[in-house]
Amino acid sequence: MSDQATRLMTATEGSLEAGIEQCVVGRRLSDISHAVQVVAEGAGLLGGEEYVATASGAPCTKSRRYRTTSPGKGPELKEGMVFAIEPMSMPERRPWRHSRTDGRS
């Protein structure tokens, strides 16, 4: 495995752990994504700041998107909430572009 791949995996795992640590009643949704981004960027990786967090409630068809770059935003975390924390760390120079097939950005 290359050094870059090892660094990417280590930083992404650290980002996940940092996000999990923020899953505390009373914190905000963006506290999780902010912690993930800080660890990724601290390792010299791109933290996926162009992505957003999505909060889904009951019924699950209702969802809202939140910018991830600053803490203290979005819904307050409450007991019983369930989250999928998916760190999206990338090398500083990525050899690809992401796009959507439906034409939206």
C-alpha positions in Angstrom: 0.0 0.0 0.0 1.3 3.5 -0.9 2.2 6.0 1.8 -0.6 8.3 0.5 -3.2 5.5 0.8 -2.0 4.7 4.3 -2.2 8.4 5.3 -5.7 8.6 3.8 -6.9 5.6 5.6 -5.4 6.7 9.0 -6.8 10.2 8.7 -10.2 9.0 7.6 -10.4 6.6 10.6 -9.3 9.4 12.9 -12.0 11.6 11.3 -14.6 9.0 12.0 -13.5 8.7 15.7 -13.6 12.5 16.1 -17.2 12.6 14.6 -18.3 9.8 17.0 -16.9 11.7 19.9 -19.3 14.6 19.0 -22.4 12.4 19.2 -23.4 13.8 22.6 -26.9 15.0 23.7 -27.0 18.8 23.4 -24.4 19.2 20.6 -25.5 20.2 17.1 -25.4 18.1 13.8 -22.6 20.2 12.3 -20.4 19.6 15.4 -20.0 16.1 14.0 -19.1 17.0 10.5 -16.9 19.9 11.6 -14.9 17.5 13.8 -14.5 15.1 10.8 -13.3 18.0 8.6 -10.8 19.4 11.2 -9.1 16.0 11.5 -8.9 15.4 7.7 -7.5 18.9 7.1 -5.1 18.5 9.9 -3.6 15.5 8.1 -3.2 17.6 4.9 -6.3 16.1 3.2 -9.3 17.7 1.7 -12.2 17.4 4.1 -15.1 17.4 1.6 -16.3 20.8 2.6 -18.4 21.0 -0.5 -20.6 18.3 0.9 -23.5 18.7 3.3 -24.9 16.8 6.2 -28.5 15.6 5.9 -30.8 15.2 8.8 -33.8 12.9 8.4 -36.6 12.7 10.8 -39.9 11.0 11.2 -41.3 10.5 8.7 -38.1 9.7 6.9 -39.3 11.5 3.8 -38.5 14.8 5.5 -34.9 15.8 5.3 -32.9 19.0 5.5 -29.3 19.7 4.4 -26.8 21.5 6.5 -23.4 23.0 5.5 -20.7 21.2 7.3 -17.9 23.8 7.7 -18.9 25.5 11.0 -19.9 23.9 14.3 -23.0 24.8 16.2 -25.5 24.5 13.3 -28.3 22.2 12.5 -30.6 20.3 14.9 -29.6 19.7 18.5 -28.6 16.1 19.1 -31.1 14.2 21.3 -31.2 10.8 22.9 -32.4 8.1 20.4 -31.1 9.9 17.2 -29.3 7.7 14.7 -26.5 8.9 12.5 -24.4 7.5 9.6 -21.1 9.2 9.9 -19.2 8.9 6.5 -15.9 10.8 6.4 -15.1 11.8 2.9 -11.4 12.6 3.0 -9.6 13.0 -0.3 -6.0 13.6 -1.3 -5.1 17.3 -1.9 -5.0 16.7 -5.6 -7.7 14.4 -6.7 -7.4 12.9 -10.2 -11.2 12.9 -10.7 -14.2 15.2 -10.6 -17.5 14.5 -9.0 -20.7 15.3 -10.8 -24.4 14.4 -10.8 -26.2 12.6 -13.6 -29.3 14.7 -13.1 -27.5 18.0 -14.0 -27.9 19.5 -10.5 -24.8 20.7 -8.6 
